[in-house]
Amino acid sequence: MKISGDDHVCLDCRHLDPNELINHFPTIYAKCLSIGINITRDMIPVVPGAHYTCGGIKVDEYARSSILNLFATGECASTGLHGANRLASNSLLESAVFSHRAALDSVEKAKHIPIHEDVPDWNAEGMILNEEMVLITQSLKEVQSIMTSYVGIVRSNLRLTRAMDRLEIIYRETEDLYNKSILSVELCELRNVINVGYIIIKSALARKESRGLHYSIDYPHPKDIKEEHSGTDGLSDF
């Protein structure tokens, strides 16, 4: 897809027994049928999904991050429990162990955290009600497209730099809208998405190696590293 520029590839299930296919994947069958695709007769357009924050937040043995009172567990956390292999059901053990520890620790900490009751109401004086939701929805689509096209599974410095340049424009437009508009959930979510995208791109540009889920064509694995770690069980790969 990166080489050809296509926005999807096709998964062909037409050679499979229709009844078995429907019985094994009833939800997928129903969803595709709802958008006009019969997977027993038609090919299914698919795209890869990227786990952008997979294993990115460093935590201690109680799932505590470097930010006070912020815990992280599951796929977003970097516990070291599974090395760099942070996919799918690996996160179940993370959740069973670290989420439990985080819950116990946070309940205890919450007993000693002062709650501020005197927070003033939000002052929206001088702001306008933004009735053009297309300004928000279109920017969100652009950010999603930028991250998918340039910051996906396989990356390069050229793509990452282009993503940062495009995101900078959307950031400035959104901040201008934010400073003029009455707050809405959608606008706040857009700002958060832009901030997360910025952090991911900046971190990716700073990384000068391919490791775990991060693969850059500018920094592939050296041959000797591949040979050194071949045949290991995954826990000690990294």
VOGU-3710 file (C-alpha; in Angstrom, 3 decimals, decimal comma):
1> mkisgddhvc> 0,000/0,000/0,000  2,862/2,399/0,774  4,543/1,639/-2,558  1,392/1,665/-4,675  -0,463/4,426/-2,860  -3,627/2,300/-2,670  -5,903/3,011/0,302  -6,681/-0,688/0,896  -6,014/-4,263/-0,174  -8,591/-7,022/-0,555
11> ldcrhldpne> -9,131/-10,165/1,499  -10,591/-12,950/-0,634  -12,778/-15,519/1,191  -14,817/-16,592/-1,819  -13,140/-19,997/-2,017  -14,304/-20,947/1,502  -17,517/-22,772/2,346  -20,159/-20,021/2,762  -21,938/-21,632/5,713  -18,726/-22,281/7,642
21> linhfptiya> -17,521/-18,740/6,904  -20,737/-17,194/8,240  -20,790/-19,473/11,295  -17,195/-18,653/12,200  -17,479/-14,891/11,572  -21,132/-13,875/12,065  -20,326/-10,362/13,291  -17,952/-9,624/10,416  -20,469/-11,080/7,963  -23,277/-8,907/9,338
31> kclsiginit> -21,140/-5,756/9,408  -19,928/-6,218/5,843  -23,438/-7,017/4,661  -24,685/-3,770/6,240  -22,362/-1,802/3,956  -23,143/-3,804/0,853  -20,381/-6,424/0,972  -21,298/-10,111/0,983  -18,080/-11,811/2,080  -19,207/-15,134/0,539
41> rdmipvvpga> -19,304/-13,482/-2,907  -17,289/-10,240/-2,631  -13,715/-9,475/-1,658  -13,285/-7,540/1,600  -11,357/-4,230/1,553  -8,934/-4,166/4,512  -6,237/-1,876/5,913  -3,660/-2,540/8,649  -4,305/-1,185/12,115  -1,513/0,482/14,107
51> hytcggikvd> -1,267/0,325/17,895  0,155/3,826/18,257  0,727/3,871/22,010  1,542/0,186/22,379  4,009/-0,315/25,202  4,938/3,347/25,372  4,391/4,435/28,995  7,114/3,458/31,453  5,695/2,257/34,761  6,956/0,693/37,972
61> eyarssilnl> 5,831/-2,570/39,596  2,548/-0,941/40,688  1,756/0,496/37,224  2,674/4,015/38,389  3,933/6,324/35,651  6,350/9,232/36,081  3,337/11,566/36,391  1,983/11,725/39,931  -1,198/9,649/40,400  -1,298/8,545/36,755
71> fatgecastg> -1,356/4,761/36,288  -0,999/2,832/33,038  -1,730/-0,852/32,375  -2,336/-3,101/29,410  -1,105/-2,408/25,901  -0,289/1,244/26,552  2,134/0,361/29,362  5,788/-0,607/29,235  6,208/-3,000/32,155  8,912/-5,243/30,723
81> lhganrlasn> 6,722/-8,270/31,377  6,667/-9,245/27,712  9,797/-7,546/26,408  8,989/-5,680/23,206  6,207/-8,077/22,221  3,146/-5,954/23,002  0,385/-7,502/20,917  -3,097/-8,922/21,419  -3,569/-11,262/24,375  -0,193/-10,399/25,894
91> sllesavfsh> -2,029/-7,539/27,564  -4,312/-9,937/29,449  -1,567/-10,870/31,898  -0,650/-7,191/32,159  -4,238/-6,369/33,074  -4,596/-9,242/35,510  -1,412/-8,366/37,410  -0,700/-4,682/36,948  -4,297/-3,443/36,851  -4,941/-5,261/40,111
101> raaldsveka> -1,857/-3,709/41,683  -2,783/-0,290/40,320  -6,293/-0,556/41,765  -5,016/-1,451/45,230  -2,400/1,283/45,195  -4,717/3,997/43,829  -7,445/3,233/46,377  -4,925/3,702/49,156  -3,486/6,886/47,614  -6,946/8,384/47,063
111> khipihedvp> -7,474/8,483/50,818  -4,719/11,091/51,125  -5,321/13,221/48,020  -7,004/16,567/48,792  -10,046/17,331/46,631  -10,341/20,962/45,534  -13,982/22,023/45,740  -13,427/25,714/44,984  -12,692/25,381/41,257  -14,422/28,312/39,519
121> dwnaegmiln> -16,902/27,759/36,700  -15,537/27,995/33,180  -15,687/31,573/31,923  -16,941/31,610/28,329  -17,401/35,397/28,164  -16,599/36,752/24,726  -16,630/33,316/23,132  -18,858/32,348/20,218  -20,853/29,151/19,689  -19,152/27,368/16,852
131> eemvlitqsl> -21,954/26,048/14,651  -19,676/24,844/11,850  -18,904/21,348/13,105  -17,283/20,575/9,766  -14,251/22,568/10,959  -13,764/20,011/13,725  -14,805/16,824/11,930  -12,675/17,580/8,871  -9,608/18,342/10,975  -10,092/15,072/12,853
141> kevqsimtsy> -10,276/13,160/9,562  -7,094/14,886/8,394  -5,219/13,941/11,572  -6,386/10,334/11,249  -5,296/10,266/7,610  -1,901/11,785/8,435  -1,224/9,234/11,173  -2,364/6,299/9,012  -0,433/7,343/5,911  2,805/8,612/7,467
151> vgivrsnlrl> 3,041/7,202/11,013  1,748/3,682/10,504  3,403/0,294/10,908  6,383/1,091/8,660  7,878/4,564/8,975  10,599/6,733/7,489  12,133/10,054/8,420  10,643/11,593/5,277  7,109/10,468/6,168  7,454/11,474/9,803
161> tramdrleii> 8,745/14,943/8,892  5,893/15,434/6,454  3,422/14,299/9,126  4,836/16,822/11,595  4,589/19,633/9,052  0,957/18,799/8,239  0,031/18,398/11,906  1,529/21,802/12,711  -0,943/23,484/10,348  -3,933/21,675/11,872
171> yretedlynk> -2,665/22,483/15,371  -2,562/26,223/14,663  -6,016/26,194/13,066  -7,476/24,253/15,993  -5,902/26,480/18,638  -7,310/29,544/16,883  -10,749/27,925/16,881  -10,355/26,882/20,529  -9,489/30,424/21,626  -12,644/31,813/20,013
181> silsvelcel> -15,249/29,128/20,614  -17,422/27,958/23,474  -16,007/24,601/24,535  -17,446/21,359/23,214  -16,500/17,734/23,756  -15,624/17,354/20,082  -13,246/20,326/20,109  -11,478/19,120/23,245  -11,139/15,620/21,808  -9,623/17,045/18,618
191> rnvinvgyii> -7,030/18,970/20,623  -6,169/15,823/22,567  -5,802/13,783/19,373  -3,475/16,409/17,908  -1,356/16,450/21,071  -1,055/12,659/21,150  -0,162/12,631/17,455  2,547/15,230/18,059  4,084/13,217/20,899  4,070/10,013/18,829
201> iksalarkes> 5,668/11,680/15,805  8,268/13,500/17,904  9,190/10,282/19,707  9,396/8,380/16,421  11,720/10,997/14,920  13,977/10,765/17,966  14,282/6,962/17,711  17,278/5,894/15,632  16,593/2,166/15,617  13,898/-0,351/14,754
211> rglhysidyp> 12,642/-2,182/17,796  9,410/-3,886/18,821  6,506/-2,366/16,888  8,596/0,540/15,640  10,118/-0,155/12,238  11,849/2,548/10,240  13,249/1,930/6,776  15,991/4,415/7,690  17,120/2,327/10,684  16,537/-1,399/9,975
221> hpkdikeehs> 17,790/-4,105/12,329  21,518/-4,755/11,874  22,225/-8,286/10,637  24,213/-9,235/13,735  21,360/-8,236/16,068  18,955/-10,467/14,132  21,282/-13,426/14,399  22,036/-12,821/18,061  18,370/-12,921/19,045  17,104/-15,593/16,661
231> gtdglsdf> 15,387/-18,500/18,335  14,681/-16,795/21,682  11,341/-17,036/23,435  10,398/-13,369/23,117  10,840/-12,492/26,794  14,550/-11,857/26,432  14,618/-10,583/22,851  15,074/-7,001/23,928
//
